[in-house]
Amino acid sequence: MRKIILLLLVTILTLPAMLFAQGRVISGNVRDAGGILPGASVIEKGVANNGTVADANGRFTLTLKGTSNVVTATFIGYNKLDVNVSGKSNNIDITLTSSQQGLDEVIVVGYGKTTRITNTGAVSSIAAADVRTVPTANIQNTLQGKLPGFFSQQSSGQPGKDASDFFIRGVSSLNANGNKPLIIVDDIEYTYDQLQQINVNEIETISILKDASTTAIYGVKGANGVLVVTTRRGKAGRPQVNVRVEGGLQSPTRVPKFLNSYESAVLINQATKNDNATATLPFTQADLNAFQNGTDPYGHPDVSWYDAIFNKLTYQANTNIDISGGTDNLKYFISGGALDQNGLLKSFPDPRGQINNNYYFDRYNFRSNLDLKANKTLTLRLDVTTRFSNLNQPNVGSASALSDIYDFRIMTPFTAPFLNPDGSYAYAFSPYNTAHLPTVNARIATSGYSNAKRSDYNVLFNGTQKLDAITDGLSVTGRVAYASSEQYTRGAGTYGNSIPSFHYDPVTQTTTKNPTAPYVLGNQYYIGDINVYQTNVNLQGFANYDRSFGKHHVTGLFLFNQSSQTFYTGVGSDRVGVPVKFQGISMRGTYEYAQKYLIDINVARNGSDRFAAANRFKFLPAISLGYNIANESFFKDIFKNVGLLKIRGSYGLVGSDVAPGNQYIYTQNYLQGGGYVFGSSAQGISTYYEGALANGSVSWEKQRELDLGVDINMLKDNALSITFDYFHNVRYDQLIFPNSIPEVLGVGLPAINLGRTQNNGFDGSVGYHTNIGKVSFGSNFVFSYAKNKVLEKSEALPAYPWLARTGQPIDQPFGYHFVGYYTAADAAAINAYKASHQNSNLGNSVPAPNAASPIQAGDLRYDDLNHDGIIDESDQRPIGMPNLATTSLGLTLQFGYKGFSASVLFQGNFNYSFIITGTGIEPFQSQFQPIHQQAWTPANADNAQFPRLTQIAGTVNSPSSYPSDYWLVNAYYVRLKTIDLGYQLPTKMLPFHINNARIYVSAYNLFTWDNSLKYQQDPEIRSNTAGDAYINQRVINLGVQLGF
Amino acid sequence: MMKRMKNNITKILVLIVICAAGYGCKKSEQFPVDKISIFYVFNPKDSAGTTAQAYLNNVYNTVKNGHNRVGSDYLDAASDDAVSRSLSTAPVTLLSTAGYTSASTIDNVWEDSPNYWSGIRAANEFINNIGVVPVKGFVLNGVSNPTSGVPNNEVWKSEARVLRAWFYFEMVRRYGGVPLLGDNVYSLNDNVAIPRSSFADCIKYIVSECDAVKDKLLAFPLSTADQNSSNYRITKGAAMTLKARALLYAASPLFNGGNIDANNPLTGYTDFNADRWLQAANAAQDVINLGTYQLNPDYKDIFLTQNNIERIWIRPVGINNTIEGNNGPIGASVSGNANTSPTQELVNSFPMLTGVNINSAGSGYSTSDPYGTTVATAKRDPRLTFNILYNGAQWLNTTIQTYEGGANKPNVNAIQTVTGYYMRKFMGLQETATSSYNTHSADWVIFRYAEILLSFAEARNEVESAPQADVYTQLYAIRKRAGITAGAANNYGIPAGLTKDQMRAVIQNEWRIEFPFEEHRFFDIRRWKIAKTVMNATHTGVSIVKTGSTLTYNPINVLTTTFADKQYLYPVPYNEVAKNPSMKQNPGW
């Protein structure tokens, strides 16, 4: 109806002009990459007031009156586009590209919306449509490099477990769990793992709230920043159906290369010789020859276990269908999605062929968002969403099947043949594999699987009553949300070492059974357990006020929010049974004058039952101010091409209520022990003892946040947009365990509000959009930098200044400083000194560890910081940087030409460190890798890339015993993170009722440039001891999207 | 219009009710109901005092079990009596070779959980709170009228006070004076940066606590029925023995006249006072006068049989055979982990069966049969066999072979004796066991009567200008029980007319051979201030070469230990000094 009125109005107003116009009628469609855009405006260039609005099918019809032959299409949230229509009359396809930085772009913030021009806080947001085609299962994997201030790290590529950890503006808390951002989906709090279950197709927008003024409404949960997600809702119009079907190929971003039998044997001989020059070498020349020429595949096997176990490629598929539409009274959005990711494992079926033991992940998402206008003033809303997932993995290995292949003590290339000549399973038959386990393929095939089935349910019921009758612009809303998640893991295994496995001796041509194994495969058993059971009931009531008086615009919000969460996580008795309760009221008031002077005041008073009654509630205020200089007339006169120049600042207090360990720190508990025996019964009797002291004054972590920002849009059509934010946060009263109280106290200590850190940095983006002829071009550069520092850690005064953790970043690694390799002369000097000093190196000018195996030439020499001759914990100092990058950059480039579109994202992380220890790198724990061939030998002393190989564990050459900057990689990476190439078919080619069809190729993690090749692992991994995380995946994906 | 308004107001009311309903729900489960508070432990309605007694049991639990306590060795492996089989990597070796600093301490009873400070706190909390528990019952201690008995909660409280004194004593003999906390149970906001009390005050406190409560404790022995449930508890005898031991240490040279930092009251007395020896002798005499205890006729049995007459106080451990598993020889039908290797010096300190020192002329000692396993005249003090497994000893129904390449020293594995000897003490009667170790009581004996006799002898010897008859009497008693023959002179190998110094040497050696591995030697060589001599030395073992049926015994050097004056006391852990500005470090650290 409104459109008809508008059309009439336009027609009437332009009637006089029509008399002189050419009068040609054109028609076409307005769309974006995702489909049609009902409501987009199409205006003839050069003719005032000659325009139209695309209908529910995205179609427009316009009668041209001027002579420019150009029409301009505009839509909020999209870049303006001029289209030359000369020589065309119908089926003109206008494809708009989404704009991040338009002046009127709507930005979703907590319990409301704002626009780029009136926003005074630090917010970044994107439309989910921009990342919908990224072939990954989790929304958080798509945001890095897209949102300023967003840091993430994807440490596993396993299907179903590949969601990135993410942080907003880095980390500020010394609490391990105290840095997780609050996640809000449609104003309801979600957990980390609930978020990763959401289908990207259901999402409309994603915002991150970064400063006090935007997060204060969340009070004590806001200190880590807030990720705000809104889901798609129906718009009035005829039913619009979208179908998207895509399939992709996954492959590891980096495949570790392991040395073959011959190369490994050579290094084992080398290490043996290193440890004892006169020792008999484990491998004779004949052995080496046999490995090299492969003439004895059973006596001298050479198996590349990685290649034998893993495929190079595997398949994933994603299908989504959604339908939306409605009338003014009832609007709906209904969607369903199915995701299916396979794992890289080759097929090793169990002997009976009954078990699927591969990695895989299936997920089914359903959502129904309904809006009902019950009467003129009451709107009801019912959102129902469910997610079912199914995660499967084999029962072998601790972390992944890869961990067994990495572990030299379990498998080596010469351990056993893949199968014996008679087809039976072989077992590890090498002195290096003392457990003599059956081969990896045998164990995968017979050890069963583990399958986690998870269901998530969310219901949100909402009623909004307009109260214009009381005063214009007032409404109240009541909302109930219920969420539950449960996960049940069941699986099948095989009892003990019950896999029949045999050793084949090619000399005697006999097959001998593994002495500890049975002749037939043991029966399998089932096991099942609930891992996750959690519910969350959330109740919200709020009053909204929004009204303009001339140039004055006032809004107000009064919010009551209460939630109760029940957890069952399967671990930690303190997290069973007692619901976590939260309650709060928040208020927000904004005032703006002529979009020029902006004030935003937030106040929250929140309570959590984790604190004693007196400390339960906390008052958290924040204020922000903005000044739109560009809206001043004197400014407009001078700078005509500047559409927006706004300076803004915010300051406030937010909190975090995450407490380590016992969630009721304020209660003093007495615990029951046992184990004291007396008398002749040998029975333990019960004892009671005092648990860690209560901290009656335990309270929130608090954070003072300062943010100063500027928003600029300039050049023609405001094509260049710049946002820049500087922030300075101080997190204080952090709950940490004090190290400064003497042991004389005699009892365990609680967490105390003692820790203090600061975190400052900057982030922002520079976007530019233009049309070069018929090619549209857009770019957006996003940068984030956050550096933290521990100001107070309750540390006892360290014995040496370099041992101080205070003043360093959170999670700063400490270790030894490498100063070169020991020479033979050094080793001799140490041995002589120790012989005359009771086996102690104390006072020697050639420092060495005290009680370990003797130092030899080629061992790593570390800096003796306290000059006492002994390398020990006192010589550790900060090395490298924490594992979480301080710097993250992203560059998005977009091109469009007619129906073709391309979008690429280059993303890089800088300034972080990681280290691999144990089975990931240490000789005789890790499989031999190419780097081991560059180990120190007398001949290779100058070019050594690795210390002397040794069979002895825990020597100075071991990164797990002596972490050092020799092993730490100060890493960076740049990767071609995502790419999307598509072609949208012209409307005239579309049959039936199809109004949109797009074919596209997209990719994820396509190429990587980095400096961490030493460990042959993906640069996004965490520091780890095993080197066995499921490798991150590269995905190349092909998809079709249809709308009708 | 009015009607619509009313309608709207109804809706608002509904919304408010929904909110309020939620608000009202919060009153349940405001804290975790599964947690126990102090009111449950010290329950004013519990006339049996069950939970309160369980709390006292926790205080008892802080008492350390010395078996393989330091690393996996006995503390005595850090003295000249033994070494660790693991040699350079063992904590005890760091302790005996000065391989520790205030920042990396060994035997850290100050900080390592559960430490003595936690025991002291728990005792204080018990002492302060037990009064509210209306425990019924009395300990009659022989009197028949209940009103003359001691109420049970008073007995428990007294036990806690003695335990607390024991914890202080354990720290004082390691660190010198430590902070005395009184009955204070500090809370989080209290200043616990408490300075150390002087050594003299600490000893005074320990002694006065023992004196104050000794008559409010169980008087051992109880009726037979009570023994099993009460033999681990602090008794009157235990309190008096603790007092005797504290006074003996206080009278010893390290603290009495030989203070390593002469004018430092924290490290010992700043003067010498011979009267301290008298007090020690009297305290021991008091225990003897009780008449409660006797030497157990069988030396081995002291450690294996519960409720034997010699035990004064034990730390119960239960019934098992883990001592054998940890310290037994390898190569036997059941292999042990060979943890503690006794030194040749300890072996040599055992006299002959006649009580005569092996180096004395005519002792009968045979270098080709050093343990007297074949030659009758070469027989040794039976305590050698009770304490040490040597080549030719009986074990698990076979004969120990610790010659090179022998079954129990095969030289193919790092896990074997490094001195040629294995520890035998504390183990069950496994000599004739075959397929597996027998289980037995593995209680850690803290106080036994022999200590009282030797303490008395040592103190008395120091009091008088020359050894009196009562000194000899106690030594005879100990040697007689050990199985040493009285000899024609009826003197168990101790010649009459010894000078005070000669007698001191005899007594010190008797401590060594009567109490090996019982956490005496490590502290004795310190309190006598002889550690600087005996620990700046190379400790030896034996390498036995078997040629045909002939065995040749060659001494071998095993470990050279070092000892500086500062090691007479442990360093206060570095962190404690860093956290507490008024905490004074011991000299030299």
Interface residues (C-beta under 8 A of the other chain):
Chain A: T377 L378 G463 Q465 L467 A469 I470 V476 T477 G478 V480 L539 G541 F560 Q562 S564 S573 D574 G577 V578 P579 K581 Q583 D609 Y664 T667 Q668 N669 Y670 L671 Q672 G673 G675 Y676 V677 F678 G679 S680 S681 A682 G684 I685 S686 T687 Y688 Y689 E690 L693 A694 N695 G696 N739 S740 I741 P742 E743 V744 L745 G746 V747 L749 P750 I752 A796 L797 P798 A799 Q838 N839 S840 N850 A851 A852 D872 E873 S874
Chain B: M1 R4 M5 N8 K11 I12 V14 L15 I16 I18 C19 G22 Y23 C25 K26 E29 Q30 F31 P32 D34 K35 I36 S37 I38 Y40 V41 T51 A54 Y55 N57 N58 Y60 N61 S88 T89 T93 L94 T97 A98 G99 A103 S104 W110 E111 N115 W117 S118 G119 I120 R121 A122 E125 P179 L181 Y186 S187 L188 V192 A193 I194 N228 S229 N231 Y232 Q306 P316 V317 G318 I319 N320 S441 T560 T561 T562 P573 Y574 N575 E576 A578 K579 N580 M583
